[in-house]
Amino acid sequence: MKLPVLSAFSCLYFIAQICLFCHCHSVKSDRHIPNNRCFYYWKSDFALTPNQIESLNQNGITRLYVKFFDVDWEEKLQRPVPVAPVTFTTLPPEQIKMIPVVYLTNNTLVQISADEIQFLADSIFQKILALMPVKSKVPPEIQIDCDWTGSTKDKYFQLLTALKQKLTPKQTLLSSTLRLHQVKFSHQTGIPPVDRVTLMFYNMGDFKHPDTENSILDLQTAQKYLGKLSEYPLPVDVALPLFSWGVVFRNGRYSNLIANLNSAEADTMKQILEARGNNHYLALKSTMINGSSVGKGDMIRIEEAGVNQCKKAAQMLTSYLPVMDTMQVILFHLDRHIFEQNPNSRISDIYDSF
């Protein structure tokens, strides 16, 4: 049956629009984003072995984001205090820039009054300077890590503004971490007054729930939060997980975490752990694993985010990230297991996936 002229034109226009959309989407998905290769360092003792330094150089790592200290609310003192300040057993390699990171608990923002924010900003700034291993060096960037909410954004943004005023004369950039919910619900949580944000693309589920499969990295869940990422009004850097842990359940309830436990290691502990399928293991006796306690009868769920998962995450994110000249890609986190378990070429593959 012959279509009316108007209907045929409409169909052709519709088809053309679909083709244009598909072409644009394909170009956007396939684009390569130049990136600086970075790692987070999240331990209180900064100490790099010669092998780690060699691997950092071989992978072309340009920045280490080093947690300098936490800021938490002290109930007895009724004020924020620094927790677990870093000490430097070794210095970062000369060619790698070190970025101080301060983790600020949201509870601190809940408890502190607006009148105390300026003093907190001063204290954080002075503490960072005091901990710098080379006092004459000015860091190119300082990052504040905080999972702020709609109810604490005003105080958090006030703190960032105060810090920014201190850093501008030193030409030091200020960045803030960004969670997925702060992307999707930015109309509630706001846009932080910083130079850049780092999207923390991990810890996406409730690891304490027995039915969670992998709280570290869940791409199906993540995709539900990414729709507005391309519209984000600040440069967006990306942090990806490269770690594993065991989640211990005792009598069906969450007990504790076992750091750096993966399924390959668990499979070698046949006298201690009995495989039950789907990355679950039954503890056959009470013992210590990687410094964490396990009781006989405990169920351990192993969660992992390896190179392949990171590459898939990078490929997904490329379709959503705003157009940028360059970005920092930060892997969490640098420890002695990373380069032992992953050849340099595989780690480079993650950075090259953007």
N, C-alpha and C positions, 0 to 999 in steps of 0.2 A: 504494500500500500504506500502510495506516495505521500510524504510528509508535507504539510504546509511550509511555505518558504520561511516564515518566522520561526517555526519549530525547528526546522533543519538548521537555521542559523544559530539558534540557541544551543542546539546539540553540539554543533561544531565549536562554538565559543566555550562550552562546558568542557569538551574534550581538550581544547587548547589549554585551558586553565589547569586541568589535571596534569597535562604533560609539563607545563611550566613549573608547577609545584613539585612534581617528582624530580625534575632536573635540578631545581634549586636545592631540594632536600638532599639529593645525591651529592651535589657539589659541597654542600655544607658538611655532610657526614664524612666526606673523603678528604677534607682540607687538613693540612698539617699545621699544627700550632707550634712554633718554635718555643722551646722551654728550657729553663735552667734546671739542672738535675740536683735535687736536694734530698736531705734526710732530716728527720727529727731525731734528736738525742734526748731521751727521757729518763735518764738515771741521775741520781744526785752526785755520783762520783764520775767526773769526766776523765776518762782514761782510755786512750786509743792504743792498740797494739801496732807494731810495725806492719803486720799483715793487713790490719784494717786500713791503715793509712795507704798502703800500696793498692788495696782494692778500691778505695775512694778515688785515688788518682786514675786508676785504670778505667773506672766508670765515668770519669769526667764530672765528678760531683763538685759543684761550685759553692754550695751553701750548706751549713749545718744549723738547723733551728734547735737551739739548746734550751731546755727548760731550766731557768735560773732558780725559780722557787714558786711555791704556791702561795696564795693569799686566802686565808680562811678566817671565819669569825670565831673568836675565843669567848666562850660564854662567861667564864669566870672574870675575865678582864673587861668584857663588854666592848671589845674593839677588834678590828682586823689585825692579824699577825702574819708574818712570813713563816712558811713551813718548808722544811726540807731544802734549804739553800744548797746550790751546787758548789762543789769544791773541784779544783782543777789539779789532777795528778799529772796530766800532760797538757800541752797546749794544742789547740787545733792547728792543722797544717797551715803554713803561711799563705798558700795560694787559695785556701778555702775561707770564705767569709762566714763569720759566726753571727747568728741572729739570736739575741736573747728573747726568750719566751717566758711570760708570766701567766700561770694558770690562776684565774680568779673564780672562786665559787660563787654561784648565784645567791647562795644564802648570805654571803657577805653583803651583797647589794640589798637584799631584803632587810637586813638588820641595821645597816649603817644609815645615818641621817644625811640628808642632802648637804647640810652645813659641814660635814666631815669629809666630803669628797675631795676637796682641794688638798687637804692634808694627806689623804690616802695617795693621791697622784704624786705629791712631793715625795712621800715615803717610798713608793714603788720606784720612782726615778732614781733616787739616791741609793737605794738598795742595789739596783742594776749596776750603777757606776761602781759601787763598792766591790761587787763580785767580779767585775771584768778582770780577766787575768792579765791583760796589758792595759794599764790605766790610761795610756796616751791614745789608745785606739778608740775611735768613735764608730759604733756599729752603724751599718747602712740602713738598718731597719730594726724596730722593736715590735714584737707581736704580743697582743693580749688574747689569751684563750679563755673564753667565757661563754657558757650556754645561757645567755640572758633570755628573758621572757618579756612579754608585753607589759607586765607589771613592774619590771625592773629596768626597762630600757632607758627611762629618763635619767636615772642615776648612773647607769653604765655609760650613756652617751656624754653625760656631764664629765665623767672621769676621763673618757677618751679625749674630749675637747681640752681638758686641762693638761693632759700628757702631750697632746699635739702642740700646744703652745710652747712647751719646754723643748720639744724636738726640732721644731722648725728652724731655729737659729743654727742648729748643728747639722742641718740638711739630712736628718735621719727620718726615714719614712715610718709611719705608724700603720700597722695592720691589725686586723681582728679576725679571729676564726669565725666560721659561719656554719651553722647546722642546717640540715635539710628543711626542718620546719620553719627556720628563719628565712628560707627562700620562698617556700610556698605561701607562708602567711606574713610576708613582709609588710603588708598594710597594718598588721597588728604589732609586729616586733620592730619595725622601723629599719632604716638604713643607717648603719653606724658612721659617725663622722671621722673616717680614716682614709688613708691613701689606697689601700687594697684590702681585700678579704681573702681568706683561705677556706675553701669549702672542705669540711671534714667528711670525706666520703666513706665513712665506716661507723661502726657501732649503731646499727640501724634497728635493732630489736631489743627486747627485754631478755637479757641473758639469764635472769633469775627464774624465768618461767620454764617449767619442764617441757612444754610442747614447742618451744622455739627450736628451729633447726640450726640456723647460723646467724647469730646476732651481729657478728662482725661485718659481714657483707651480704646483703640481700638485694640483688639488682631489681627484682620484681617490685619490691617495696619502694626502692629508691626512685624508680621511674615515675611513680605517682607524685613525687615532689618536685620534679625537674621542669615542669611545663613553663614556669616563668623565669628560669635561670637565664635564658638568652636576653631578657629584658633588664637584668640586674644592672644598676647604674654605676657600679664600680668595677675595676679590674678584678677578675676572679682567678686566684691560684687554686691548686687542687692538692689535697692530701689523700693518699691511698694507703690501705693497710697491707703490711707484709709481716704478719705475725699470726700466732696461734695460741690457744689456751685450752685448758680443760676446765669444764664447769662441773663442780662436785655437788651432788644432791644426796642428802641423808634423810632417809624415811620420806622421800618424795618432796623434800623442801630444799631450797638452795642453801649450801653451806659455805663454799669458798671457791676461789679460782686457783688453778695451777698454771703458772706462767710457762710459756714456751713449750707446752706439750702438744705434740702433733700425733697423728694416727700412725705414722711410720715408727715413731719411737714407742708408742703404746703397744704396737704389735710385737715388739721385742721383749716386752715385760710379761711373758706368759706365766711366770710364777706369782705375779702380782695382780695383773689385769686380765680378765676374761672377756674377749670380744663378744658383744651381743648384737652386732649389726647396726647399720645406720650411724656409725661413728659413736656408738655407746659402748662403755666398758664397765664391767662389774669388778669392784675391788675385792680380791680374795683374802686380803689380810690388812691389818692396820700398819701404815708405814708413812714415809715421807717421799714425795715425788717433787723434784725441782724446788725443794725448800718449803713445800706446802703439805699439810697433813691430809691423810686419807684414812678413813675408817673401814674396817671390814664390812662388806655389804653396801658400801656407798656406790652410787651409779655416777659415772663420769661421762659427760658429753663433750666430745672434742670438737672445737670450732676452729676452722682454718681459713686464712686468706692468703693464697700463694700467688705465684707469678701469673698463672693462667687466669685466675679470677681478677687480678689487677689489670691485665690486658683487656679483658672483656669490659671491665668498669671504665677504662680509658676510652675504649671505642664507643661505648654508650655516651659518655660525657661529651665527646667531641661534637655530637649532634646538637647539644644543648648549650654549650658554652658561648658566651658573647664573643664577638670578634675582637681579638686582641693582637698586639704586635708580638708579645711574648708573655710567658707566665712561668711561675715557679711550680714544679711538680715535686711534691715532698712525700717521701715514703716513710711510714711509721712502722717500726722505728729502728735505729741503728743499734744492734747488739752483736755479741760474738757469734750468734748463730746465723746471721743473715748471709754472710759471704761463704760460710762453711756449707750451707745447704743449697745455695744458689750460685751457679757459675756467673761470672761477670756478664757474659753475653745474654743470659736470661734476664738479669736485672736491667740491662740496657734495653731489652725488648719492651719493658714497661714504659720507659720514657719515650721510646720511638712509636708507641701505639697512639699517641695524640696527633 
